[in-house]
Amino acid sequence: MTALGRVSGLLLALREEEVEGGVPLPVPLTHGVTLRSWTAATRTPVPDDGEALDLLGWAARTLGRSVCRWRATGTRDVLVDVLEREAAVHGCEPEALVAQIARVQGVLTAPDAVSAALVWDALSDPAPADH
């Protein structure tokens, strides 16, 4: 449930920034489209809305590009600002939130339980090193 909550919280924070901050967001995050699709897709125990889940993947790629650009060049945008604020709330890095979106989308679109488990494990947080 933590991953689902983080995804919902991030998408909600992005929508709030767009509405309250008057800052246009890039497609697919514009006008809360991804948030509405995500909400609809997660109302059922096993989401079957392929379009909503595709939109979630597109959102993860869009957010990931912003973080990569910021880390590589120092260029910030509204997505990075929201990711940083949300990451602070969850005690993680912005990249972890992007990974959560990719993780959830990958699990929900996996063709079977074994594939879903592989995606979940591949994008899980690394175990802390023992010192």
GICORWO-V614712 format. One record per pair of residues at least 12 apart in sequence whose ideal C-beta (glycine too) atoms are under 7 Angstrom apart, sorted by sequence separation. I is the first residue (numbers start at 0). J is the second residue. D is the distance in whole Angstrom. If there is no record, write none. Layout:
I:J:D / I:J:D
This chain:
39:51:6 / 40:52:6 / 106:118:5 / 65:78:4 / 66:79:6 / 105:118:4 / 106:119:5 / 37:51:7 / 65:79:5 / 79:93:7 / 82:96:6 / 13:28:5 / 36:51:4 / 62:78:6 / 66:82:7 / 102:118:7 / 14:31:4 / 102:119:6 / 105:122:7 / 36:54:5 / 37:55:6 / 14:34:5 / 62:82:7 / 102:122:4 / 33:54:5 / 101:122:6 / 32:54:7 / 33:55:6 / 10:33:6 / 11:34:6 / 10:34:4 / 98:122:5 / 33:58:4 / 10:37:6 / 27:54:5 / 66:93:5 / 66:94:6 / 95:124:7 / 7:37:7 / 27:57:5 / 28:58:6 / 6:37:7 / 27:58:5 / 66:97:6 / 28:61:7 / 27:61:7 / 63:97:5 / 62:97:5 / 25:61:6 / 3:41:7 / 59:97:6 / 62:100:7 / 59:100:4 / 58:100:6 / 59:101:4 / 55:100:6 / 59:104:6 / 56:104:5 / 55:104:4 / 52:104:6 / 24:77:7 / 22:77:5 / 52:107:5 / 52:108:5 / 16:77:6 / 46:107:5 / 16:81:5 / 13:81:5 / 12:81:5 / 12:84:7 / 12:85:5 / 9:85:5 / 8:85:6 / 5:89:6 / 9:96:5 / 5:96:6 / 6:99:6 / 5:99:5 / 6:100:5 / 2:99:5 / 6:103:5 / 2:102:6 / 3:103:7 / 2:103:5
